[in-house]
């Protein structure tokens, strides 16, 4: 399994492999996305209050703009396949 870290302000690669675990970071908070678990159900996309989640060309979840993420954990709470791990940076996961 490959790992990729994308910090706020950095541009994500145009194509991210299905096996890649992506960690998005912003101001001490992080959102880890385990893409290989994604089943393209769109529950997280519909739940995200910041509207930053979308499916990519492989129909796997992708964070469109980590700068707009509020690290609320709605995606992690709604996803039946444990794709997301949210760390608000406040000692809570």
Wavefront OBJ file of the C-alpha trace (Angstrom):
o trace
v 0.000 0.000 0.000
v 1.365 3.404 -0.988
v 1.088 6.505 1.156
v 0.787 10.121 0.055
v 0.609 13.255 2.227
v -0.909 16.426 0.803
v -0.648 19.564 2.907
v -2.929 22.555 2.625
v -1.770 24.668 -0.306
v -0.106 21.776 -2.126
v -1.586 20.513 -5.342
v -2.633 16.880 -5.452
v -1.407 14.688 -8.308
v -3.807 14.433 -11.242
v -4.078 10.708 -10.745
v -3.917 8.848 -7.444
v -3.749 5.051 -7.398
v -6.551 2.974 -5.928
v -4.196 1.427 -3.368
v -2.875 4.796 -2.198
v -3.696 5.951 1.329
v -3.898 9.740 1.168
v -3.379 11.922 4.232
v -4.578 15.503 3.838
v -3.210 17.946 6.427
v -4.251 21.437 7.447
v -3.346 23.438 10.576
v -2.545 20.389 12.735
v -5.664 18.480 11.644
v -5.698 15.603 9.184
v -8.060 13.554 7.068
v -6.791 10.143 5.991
v -8.539 8.492 3.047
v -8.078 4.768 2.459
v -9.162 4.729 -1.160
v -9.107 0.967 -1.681
v -12.011 0.579 0.750
v -14.236 2.995 -1.213
v -17.248 1.367 -2.875
v -18.474 4.550 -4.608
v -21.716 4.650 -2.614
v -21.639 8.491 -2.367
v -22.889 8.514 1.245
v -19.895 10.613 2.307
v -20.350 13.007 -0.616
v -23.978 13.573 0.359
v -23.095 13.963 4.066
v -20.123 16.350 3.853
v -21.271 19.831 4.971
v -18.277 21.472 3.235
v -19.026 19.685 -0.086
v -15.352 18.808 -0.668
v -15.697 15.121 -1.541
v -16.118 13.746 -5.045
v -15.428 10.628 -7.065
v -12.419 10.593 -9.374
v -12.008 8.967 -12.798
v -11.715 5.544 -11.086
v -14.929 6.116 -9.086
v -12.965 6.354 -5.836
v -13.307 9.120 -3.283
v -11.136 12.191 -3.565
v -10.873 15.367 -1.492
v -11.344 18.270 -3.900
v -10.205 21.059 -1.565
v -8.733 20.270 1.860
v -8.682 24.009 2.583
v -12.465 23.926 2.970
v -12.548 20.852 5.242
v -13.858 21.575 8.747
v -12.723 18.176 10.117
v -16.162 17.491 11.550
v -15.962 13.730 10.982
v -19.297 13.468 9.170
v -17.653 11.487 6.355
v -16.099 9.006 8.785
v -19.337 8.640 10.707
v -21.413 7.980 7.612
v -19.039 5.734 5.650
v -19.961 2.050 6.106
v -16.545 0.928 4.823
v -14.210 2.876 7.151
v -12.587 4.829 4.321
v -11.931 7.921 6.479
v -9.925 8.656 9.622
v -10.309 12.208 10.929
v -7.976 13.841 13.423
v -9.202 17.302 14.361
v -5.821 18.140 15.864
v -7.459 18.567 19.268
v -6.610 15.117 20.607
v -9.870 13.611 19.317
v -10.215 10.924 16.640
l 1 2 3 4 5 6 7 8 9 10 11 12 13 14 15 16 17 18 19 20 21 22 23 24 25 26 27 28 29 30 31 32 33 34 35 36 37 38 39 40 41 42 43 44 45 46 47 48 49 50 51 52 53 54 55 56 57 58 59 60 61 62 63 64 65 66 67 68 69 70 71 72 73 74 75 76 77 78 79 80 81 82 83 84 85 86 87 88 89 90 91 92 93
